[in-house]
Amino acid sequence: MPRKNSTQVLEKSTVTEVVPSPVEGEELTIADAELSQVDSQSPSTDEVKLKFEVEVETFNSKLSTALLAVPNKPTHPSLGNVLVAANDGQVKLTGFDYNLGITVSCEANVEHQGMVILPAKLLQSITSRLPVGKLTVTANAKSIVSLFCASGKYQIRGANPDDFPTLPALDANNHSFQVKPLLLATALRYVLFAAATEETRQVLTGVHLQFDADSIELAASDSHRLAFATIANPYVEDETIPEFSVTIPASKLQQLERILSETTAHTISLAFDENKAWLTIGTTELVMRLLAGEYAQYRQLIPQQQQTTVRFERKQLISLLERLAVLTDKNYVVVADINQSEQSIQLTVETANWGSGVEVIEALVTGQSLRIGLNIKYLLEGLKKLDTAWVELLLDEPTTPIIISPVESLIPTTQVLMPIEIKH
């Protein structure tokens, strides 16, 4: 998305405490003088350009959501800020990093409409520690913002809202519809972990979403593993959904998953144009940049035949793998000996520097016995994202990918994991 040019560099944000005047005969220090000077800039009645009152708890909750779009290390000074806008009986808080924008609103008693931008992390550090009750926020023409709570007052130096980048608008030519939040949140949890984190192939750092009339399929892969999930009948109403696909950065969808996990909304509105996505979840709006490039034909990676099926208790296997993982080196190799006659899996980890460990788990094995090497880190991450009691492994040969599938899952999902060659 294009960046908005800023002709003004924001001043360093500072917090100034109101200190008592020195007692008679006491010398005024330089520090006291500086504090008194800033305090003299407190908004007077005729200077107030913004004023509203809101519950501290409500403000903090909404601010935390907006801050999901504020980067820890901003590439531009304005991106470390949050835009605060008050009008028509509500306050809107906006965070934006050019790839993800989040605007969240809440009801407030607005006395003076206006806008100001404030250092996001600093604002949260203060308001998150305030006592329960009312919070009054005022700002003057110089963007000096005062925060009044039940026990005290704080001041923050803000900046001109014109310096905040403008969120892009949705093109007139777009696809829009409504979906069920619980289903989308579950599908995101099933696939997000498999997306690539390295930028060598940028399209793989995203999650691919394929839409058609009856379903939404989500897929992610870092070329060593693949996860995809299909949401059947995800739409709220009978809508005509054209077939199309988009790829959205996984790091931004992780923030969406956090919002969906806490929402009480029954529907989500989605809209897509050529290079961005808009989502509305209750009082929260998100805009995300789409990734360019053609996504891989991932279904071609799925083995067409399997000679062995292994069913086991998911949590029990996770516990065994976590113990064994203590001894793995940077290669993360665990050897699985699947024994059909004994109906078990023996898991072995052996490293030159640390030692070795062996665990055995009961399993329902059908087909041929098999010995295969797996990446214990990838296997654990995938199993932890599932939520069923039982999981199946589908295998063919020691050199072909294995399929991991939850039994009786709310949303059909599949994980594909490349094996590791082991020396006999």
Secondary structure as GFF3:
##gff-version 3
##sequence-region A 1 424
A	DSSP	beta_strand	15	16	.	.	.	ID=ss1
A	DSSP	alpha_helix	30	39	.	.	.	ID=ss2
A	DSSP	three_ten_helix	45	47	.	.	.	ID=ss3
A	DSSP	beta_strand	50	55	.	.	.	ID=ss4
A	DSSP	alpha_helix	56	66	.	.	.	ID=ss5
A	DSSP	three_ten_helix	67	69	.	.	.	ID=ss6
A	DSSP	three_ten_helix	77	80	.	.	.	ID=ss7
A	DSSP	beta_strand	81	87	.	.	.	ID=ss8
A	DSSP	beta_strand	90	96	.	.	.	ID=ss9
A	DSSP	beta_strand	100	107	.	.	.	ID=ss10
A	DSSP	beta_strand	109	112	.	.	.	ID=ss11
A	DSSP	beta_strand	114	119	.	.	.	ID=ss12
A	DSSP	alpha_helix	120	127	.	.	.	ID=ss13
A	DSSP	beta_strand	134	139	.	.	.	ID=ss14
A	DSSP	beta_strand	144	148	.	.	.	ID=ss15
A	DSSP	beta_strand	153	157	.	.	.	ID=ss16
A	DSSP	three_ten_helix	161	163	.	.	.	ID=ss17
A	DSSP	beta_strand	175	179	.	.	.	ID=ss18
A	DSSP	alpha_helix	181	191	.	.	.	ID=ss19
A	DSSP	three_ten_helix	192	194	.	.	.	ID=ss20
A	DSSP	three_ten_helix	199	205	.	.	.	ID=ss21
A	DSSP	beta_strand	206	211	.	.	.	ID=ss22
A	DSSP	beta_strand	215	221	.	.	.	ID=ss23
A	DSSP	beta_strand	225	232	.	.	.	ID=ss24
A	DSSP	beta_strand	244	249	.	.	.	ID=ss25
A	DSSP	alpha_helix	250	262	.	.	.	ID=ss26
A	DSSP	beta_strand	268	272	.	.	.	ID=ss27
A	DSSP	beta_strand	276	281	.	.	.	ID=ss28
A	DSSP	beta_strand	284	289	.	.	.	ID=ss29
A	DSSP	three_ten_helix	298	301	.	.	.	ID=ss30
A	DSSP	beta_strand	308	313	.	.	.	ID=ss31
A	DSSP	alpha_helix	314	325	.	.	.	ID=ss32
A	DSSP	beta_strand	333	339	.	.	.	ID=ss33
A	DSSP	beta_strand	344	351	.	.	.	ID=ss34
A	DSSP	beta_strand	355	362	.	.	.	ID=ss35
A	DSSP	beta_strand	364	367	.	.	.	ID=ss36
A	DSSP	beta_strand	370	375	.	.	.	ID=ss37
A	DSSP	alpha_helix	376	385	.	.	.	ID=ss38
A	DSSP	beta_strand	390	395	.	.	.	ID=ss39
A	DSSP	beta_strand	402	406	.	.	.	ID=ss40
A	DSSP	beta_strand	413	417	.	.	.	ID=ss41
###
